[in-house]
């Protein structure tokens, strides 16, 4: 099976960086309807990204995955045609209305916002003609396997990045509060806000805490199980993340996927070429709120991001000593001048500071106000590592083998792409055959474009003398021919969307009372549900709680309902 590492791109440059670091595919927004208001791109930029990606058989998927108003349907259709003409390989769609329109012969993928978390939903989406389904993140391996057994289309699953508390495509809290719809790319991230938790008696149980903010997803240790469950595309979240983040995370997961394939030779990467050299990824050093595998193992653990909703980075030690302008850490981490650190105080506030001067574990600061002995310290900006990411960039090349004859040359890649060129000019016979053969080998065993050429064979019966300039020209021509042939093949790989007569499933477009539903449960998180054995939160010891429970934020009151049969929590707006 071909396995794909799918990377996010806020813009063309980040997309190219992701491909260089080992991504097999990129997802990116066009100028509108891309589910991220701050991540739009021109058609011209997407065309350039597609051209670069296709040199490696990598794919580019465009996101047209917002709910649409009636007067926007034709605009969206026109956009999809423009994206198709720009060379993209598939379109991610949320709004089912588009399936009834005159679309180009392009693959359609059902975005995670299209809601797919049961075999029945998967069957309904496959019947509509989708080639791929992007599954809900809050699924277990068993649930993924059940969906795999129910459908024949490709399955994509998120493996890393930020998590929404709500099931994808069904969050209406932002829209109800401010009119800014998450399903139209304008989410205010209300799940990252601070809330008071109160009960029916009006008692405040927990005050000013991000009770809906989840940790970040991380499934690098679960690639084997996901592949066996039927996932073919492993997706990294982050179309608003910077280039450094994308490079680091993509490089880490590309190495992880390569290791899996090395032990499972029936599988292969979906694109061509290998990324080699460059920086060594450090997944903990990049933006994260702490990590969770969520419900993948079928169990509920502690999913909350904790006291802060911002990145904390990597743990580097506790404060062993401090005075007014310095601290000493008890860890062994190598600290650099200019590193960024943070700590979280007892009120859940993040205290950030930069290192002025360090000497081993002794760190000099402008002020240690807010810090105290024994406090955990995290590094959320590693200046040396960031420099390494920017300057020590992996190189991605495709191996190609050359078979040389006096009148023609053939170049073949391991993925089956083969081209030939004729030598039309009449070069003189070589006086010294061994020297001429060595010259051919030396000049052609080099890089050209994205190809790393090596000699397979040289016909030594009719050996001619070729100037170095001619041999270099042959090599460049072969690279160009391989690019052209690869681009042609990319067009044939598309599986055009074909309209079906299947009925469109119901698609929720309004909040009604329920603005969120999730596998995440506040009662479980606080130890009030005994099914999963989470210890009682120390803040609740000795407290008598009367349901129903409510979340209060700045005058906004949200109700909590618990469906224990389905093991789900709903957030209700009044």
Beta strands, then each sheet from edge to edge (+ up, - down):
strand 1: 2-9
strand 2: 25-29
strand 3: 59-64
strand 4: 90-93
strand 5: 107-110
strand 6: 132-134
strand 7: 154-161
strand 8: 195-198
strand 9: 204-209
strand 10: 216-218
strand 11: 233-236
strand 12: 268-269
strand 13: 274-276
strand 14: 291-292
strand 15: 314-322
strand 16: 326-329
strand 17: 340-344
strand 18: 350-354
strand 19: 357-359
strand 20: 362-364
strand 21: 376-381
strand 22: 395-404
strand 23: 408-413
strand 24: 418-422
strand 25: 447-448
strand 26: 451-458
strand 27: 514-518
strand 28: 549-553
strand 29: 556-563
strand 30: 568-573
sheet 1: 12+ 1+ 2+ 3+ 4+ 5+ 6+ 7+ 10- 14-
sheet 2: 12+ 1+ 11+
sheet 3: 9+ 8- 28+ 29- 30+ 27-
sheet 4: 13+ 22- 23+ 24-
sheet 5: 13+ 22- 26- 25+
sheet 6: 18+ 17- 21+ 15- 16+ 20- 19+
end
